[in-house]
Amino acid sequence: MSAIIIRQGLVVGEHVNTVADVLIVDGRIAEVAATIDAPSDAHELDARDCWVGPGFVDLHAHLREPGREAAESIESGARAGALGGYCALVAMPNTEPALDNVALVSYVLERGARTPLDIAVAGAITKERRGELLAPMAEMAALGVRLFTDDGVGVQDPSVMRRALTYAKPLGVRLAQHCEDEQLAAGGTMNEGPLSGRLGLIGRPALAEELMVLRDIELVRLTTAPLHFLHLSTSRSVQMVLGARDEGLPVTFEVAPHHFTLDEGACASYDPVFKVHPPLRAPNDVAALRDALRRGVVDAVATDHAPHAPELKDLVFDEAPAGMLGLEHAAALTFEALGPAGDPRTFFQVLSRGPARIAQLRENDIRVHHSAHGAAMVSGEDANVTVFDPRSHWSVDRNALESRSMNTPYDGRAMSGRVRATIAKGRLVVDQGRLT
Ligand SMILES: [Zn+2]
């Protein structure tokens, strides 16, 4: 394997940032130093004015394979992810059929191994994600699965969730919950409030999410099993989880870019591209999520990348499936939300180090199929590295995305900051913002 030299970027370490060269040889970071004499055949990347840090890890990618390959495939999702600066994706299990057994998990791992990225798998908590019988988590854990979720829906029955937490704990894996009480949210298509009333759309109340967050915090207290809260969207949800974390409970949470950049007002267009579960919330919730991000208390930004083929998504608001694309613009939206004074360490914390820890993809974790992620940016580490240009300006064109789908809510929107290069498993996968 040939060498890559990244010149004079701001290398964002775990504790300090320094302008330096980074030399990558044979899939590893060989050296980080002020100036390096690189081998003459090394591929040179000019990273002046750029941030150089650990490659992004997405905890929440719906890659749609098997079952809905018209919307996305593992291969197209990996391309979209690479362009977005991701070196590892956690594939969600709400495929058709659901990833609730070793045969299907093995299939996705094998397909993932053919892509340049590391594709990890989240297994289902319950068989067919029906919320009734537990899936064989121990068998899937033996294949390297470290996260389990019925995402798309939460586990509704508290006794099933309690059993799942109790079962998961000795396996050393983590459950992840999509928090929405389906009875409270029933039939709802957008956030419940004065606006949903005016628009004549049925609402999904904030309480549908918050009740399950509250319930699950108590189940974690009871079982002491770790739990990750997916895509929290309200101010109270975040407050509750932060409170539980401060008490020492083993809880983590993620926020999704659409929840900290868009509010329910977008639904006034009746454009189903803005339909998502949990829904886009009121402006004060959006502000609270941004505030948490800026304060550095968010464990992870996760995309909830949810491709839908156009013929499905172009239905009326009530009937269209929920979900929007995320992989190709999450980093720019996170950069913007952190603001001009944003600390590059917070940026790489929420996009790489935090999610790598939650998914157990770091150097010191037990890894079965994957290279290590969330690096400290020192020599000897596996070379999963992203070069981000905070000065770049671009705009989203839904026709130009690598995803097989076009359901981005940001079509035509101006963006600040862009991934310039992605080096995954030591290979230059994206250079100058393009796939190599
Ligand atoms: Zn979800």
Boltz pocket constraint, residues with backbone or C-beta under 6 A from the ligand:
constraints:
  - pocket:
      binder: B
      contacts: [[A, 151], [A, 152], [A, 153], [A, 178], [A, 230], [A, 231], [A, 277], [A, 278]]
      max_distance: 6.0
